[in-house]
Amino acid sequence: MTDQHEEKNLREDISTLKQKIQSARKDLNNLNQEKESLFGKREASWIALKSSIQHIKDIKKQLDRTTQAQIQLKHERDQWNHKCQELVKQAKLLQQEKIKLFKKYQVKEDPQHLQQMIEKLDYTIETEAIPLDKERKIMTKIKELKQKLKQYTGVQELLNKLHALSTEIGTVKEKANEFHAKFLDELKKQRHYYQEFAALSNSISHERSSHDKLTEQFFDTKKEFSKKNDELINELMQVSAVSTKMHAQHREKNTPRQQRDTLLLQEKAKVVEEKLKKGKKLTTQDLLVFQQQKS
């Protein structure tokens, strides 16, 4: 009775363990799916993070380039501005000299205007068919203008210098403005890169935090998966141990019975052999015993 009770308990233990194993396998499958999902998300997060880091490195290079370009352009602009300032100083000195000469020679007409008048009258004579008396009047007029212009020779040279200087100042200013415009363009680019750099830095911070969180979740799930797997192995080992114990009990219980059956068969076989020796008639039961003994 005790053996039957123990066997019943062993069967109940196996049933309970099998239920636990089924539940553990289900949990293990769910944990594995979660683990693989987290691994995929973590890898995707790392790829995105690496891409953002490379992007911010490229922006940093652009910022360095614009900074160097600004330094060079500012240097060029300042050089042209300095040259312009020097030319303006020269022009002021020439202007002061012009005032003195105009006062000295009591210049009332602009020598350049006289020169233009002379050139215009010369052009008229060369290109137009005009009466002789009118041509003579024009020639007289040209002579008078040249005479006046001759008196202003020093003034004319000064005015020519001022004109050339003014032209050069305009060219130099244009150059300075050109480099200044390029400088402002690089400054604008730099501001854009700084804004992009700041936004991307903030994004990288969030991406890194998200990646770290996914990494933590992945390893936590992996650890839980390993723990659950160990539990399953332990439960399988327990089932195996209980099954082994049951089989051992069965063997122990069956062995005495088998021995008794064998002895009984041997005794019956002796009876059958005696009948055969004495020539007695064998019954059906005797024949069955004889066959079992032979087998």
Summary of the structure (lengths in Angstrom):
residues: 295
radius of gyration: 59.4
end to end distance: 34.1
largest distance: 191.7
contacts: 758
relative contact order: 0.11
helix: 94%
strand: 0%
